[in-house]
Amino acid sequence: QVQLVESGGGLVQPGGSLRVSCAASGSIFSIYFMGWYRQAPGKQRKLVAGITDSGTTNYADSVKGRFTISRDNAKNTVYLQMNSLKPEDTAVYSCYAAIGPNGYWGQGTQVTVSS
């Protein structure tokens, strides 16, 4: 069984920074893709940023230049550094990992950007 455990969410003022982490554990041979998705109240969950095992990244247009995704393959951990946060970044951020033929989700962590 695979588990994804997120940490690092919280409340931050506009313009501030926050880093969220997601660690995968369990029966893992290799993780092809890890990503962060977010879902704001009343909206669909959308991809924020993703990274493959070779380091290829992609970002939603709304976060380009402000967010950076990275991963530590040895620790099966993915990070999302969020800078210049805006109120519209407020959402539940969930980690996703593609492991073999299966996909796994974390439980989600709340990020709130407010003064």
N, C-alpha and C positions, 0 to 999 in steps of 0.2 A: 504494500500500500504506500502511496505517495502523499505527503502532506506539504502544503505551502503555508508558511507562517509569516505574516506581514508585521511590520513594526514601523514606528516613526511618524505616524499621523498626528494631527493636533490642530490647535488654533494658532494662526499667525496673522499679523497685520498686513495690509496691502503693501506690496513692495518688499516684503520679507522673503526668507528662504526656509525651505524644509527639505529633509531627505527621508524618503521611505525605503525600507528594505524588505526583501522577500527571500526567505531561505527555504529551499526544498530539501526534504528528507525522506528516507524510505528506500524502496527498491528502485534505484536509479542507475541506469547504465550510461545514458547520455541524454542531455536536454538540448534538443535542436533549437528551440525558440523559447524565449521568455519575454513577457511583455507586461505592461501596465495599462489597464483600462480604467475608465472612470464613469460613474453614473451620478448625475445630478438629479434632484427630486423632479419627477415628472418627465424625465428625459430618458432616452435609450442609452445603454452602455456603449461607450465608444473607445476605440484604441487611442491611447495617449502616446505611447512609445513602445518600440519592440527592438529586440536584439537577437541575432542568431548566434550559434556557437562559434562562428568564425569572426564575430564582431560587427557584422553588418547591422546598421541601425536604421530605423525609420521613425518619423515623428508626425503627429498631427500638425497641420499648419498653424493651429492656434497656440502651440507651445514651442515651435521652432525658435531657437535662439535664447530660450528661457529655461528649458528643461534639458537635462542630460541623463541618458540611460547608460548604465554600465553593468558589467557582470564579472563575477569571480567564479570561473568554472571549477576551480579546486574546491570551493565552498558551496557550489550549487546555489549561489546567491545573486540576485539582481537588485540593483539600486536605481532609484530615480531621484536625482538632484533637481529640485524645483526652485528657481530664482525668480525675482521680480513677480511674485505671485499677485494675482488679481482676484477680486471677489468672484468672478466667473469661473475660477478654478475650483471653487468649492464643490466637493463631490465625495462620494465613497470611491476610493481607489482600490482596485483589486488586481492581484497578481495572477498571471496565467503562465503555464508552462506546457510545452508540447514535448512529451516524453514517449518515444516510440510512436505507436498508433493512437495514443491517448492524449487527451488534454485535461489539465487539472487547474482548479481555481483555488485561490486563497479565500479567507473569510471576509476580506475587505477591511480597510482602515479609513476613518473619516478625516478628511482634510477640510478645514474651514478657514477661509480668508475673510477677515472682518476686522474693522476698527472698533 
